[in-house]
Amino acid sequence: MAEKRKPGRPSAYRPEFADLARKFGLLGATNDDLARMFNVSATTVDKWIAEIPEFSGALKEGREEADQRVADSLFRRAIGFEHPAVKIMAYEGQSWEHAYTEKYPPDTVAAIFWLKNRRPDLWRDKRELDVTNRDAPPRELTDADLERIASGRRDGATSPSPDTQKLH
């Protein structure tokens, strides 16, 4: 019995595209990049991802491996690391190698980036403060109430504190 054909144009997909998708995923290719490389539309790539498990799995595998390598490198840079290295030197036609350990100190920017993304509850720049008065709606606050709240006092006293006197 002859195989039933789907109506429409045959797919441009080829089985070797799965391995290429994994490799391109390792390089950080977006779906638009893949479309250009396979000479198809971005919609076609989206369709392949949705309908062809080998393609979507290979692409996901490549992207996850790349993300893991970058995360590992960022973490090592944040905490500092070292690795063996060789310096090749030459003098008067003679060359020699000198083995040593290359050391990289912890990098503050990498550490901050890591912490802001991994623990935003503790490390994000933006802090949200609740400045509402739960005792009275804001429309009912007097100038004295506002001054007391601004000075950080909890008592009912209305005289300015030494800190707020400097502002007057």
N, C-alpha and C positions, 0 to 999 in steps of 0.2 A: 504494500500500500504506500502510495506516495505521501511524503511529509506535507502537512498543510502549511501554506505560507501565510504570513500575516499580510494584510493589505498595506500598501504604502511602500515607500522606498526601503531597501535593505539597510540595516544599521551599519554605520562606519566602524563600529567597535570590532576589535580584533583581540584574541586572547592574550597576546603579548603586551597589550596596553596595561594589564594589571601590574606587571613587574615595572613597567615604566612609571606608572602612577605612584608606586611605592618609592621609587628613586626620586621622582620629582617632589613627592611629599617630604622626603628627607632634606631636600633643598629649600623647603618652605614655599613651594608653589601653591598659589590660590587656585580656585576653580576656573577663574578667568585665564590664568596662566596655562592651565591644562588645556583649556579650549583652544588657545592659540597654538600650543604644541601639537595637539592632535588635529588641528585644522577643522574644528567643529565649533558650534555655538556653545555658549556657557549653559544654555538650557539643556543641550544634549549631554554635557558632562553631568549636570544635576540629575538627568534621567538615568544615566549609567550608574551613578552612585545609588540611586533609589532602587534600581532594578537588577543590577549585576553584583551579586554578593562578593565575587572574587575581586572585582574592581574596587568596590567601596572598602572591603577589608584590607586590601593591599595599600590603598591610599591612607586609610586610618592608621595602619601599622607604621607607615613611613612618617606620617606627621607626629604620631606619639613618640616614636624613637627620636626624632629631631627635637621635640619639646623636652624630652627627658635629658638629652645631651646638653641642651642649653641650660636647663634648670640645674643640672649637676655642675656645669661650669660656673654659673652664677653663684651657687652655694660655695664652691671651692674658692672663688674669688672673694666672697664676703668674709670667709673665715681665715683666709690665707692658706697657702700651700707651697710645696716645694717639689722639684723633680730633678732627676739627674740630667746633666748637660755636658757637652764637650766643646771646648774652645780650640780652634785650629789656628796656630800662629806660624808665621814664616819670618825668617831672618837670614839674609845672605844666601838665598837659595835653598835653605833647609826649612822644613816644616815639621811641626810636632803638634801633638794633641795633648790637651790638658783637661782631664775629667774633673768636674766639680758639681756641686748641688746648687741649682738656681732656686732662690727663695723669693716668694711674693708675700708681702705682709697683708693682713686683712684690709679690705677696701671698704671704707665707710659708706660710699655711695651704693655699692652693691649690697651691703648689709641693710641699709635703709630701704632700698627697693625691695629686697626680699621680705623684710618685716612688714612693710606697708601692704604688700600683696598677700602675705600669709597670715598676718594678724592685724587686719584693719581696725578691729575693735580697740586695739591698744596703740597703734602706730599711725593712724591716718592723720593728715594735717587738719582736716575740717572737724571741728568739734561742734556738736549740737547742744545748745543750752536751753533749758526750759526757763523762760523768764516770766512766766505767768504767775500772778498772785492767786493762789487757790482760795484765799479768804474773800476776795471781792473781785468783781469784773473790772478790767482795766479802766473803763469809763468812770468808775466811782472813786478812783484814787485821787487824793488831794496832792498838791505840790509837796506838802510835808511828807506824805507817804512815799512819793517818788524819790525824794531826797534821802529818806531813811533807807529805802531799798537800794539806792545807788551807793550809799556809804557802807552798806553791808551790815547795818545794825538791825537787831531783831526787836529791841525794846520800842516803846512808844515815844521815846524822846524825839523832839524835833530839832534840837540845836545841831548845827553841823559838827561833824567830827574834825579833829585837827587835819586829817588828810583832805577833807573837802573844803576846809577854810582856805587852803592854798589856791583853790580854783576860783574863789570869789574876789 
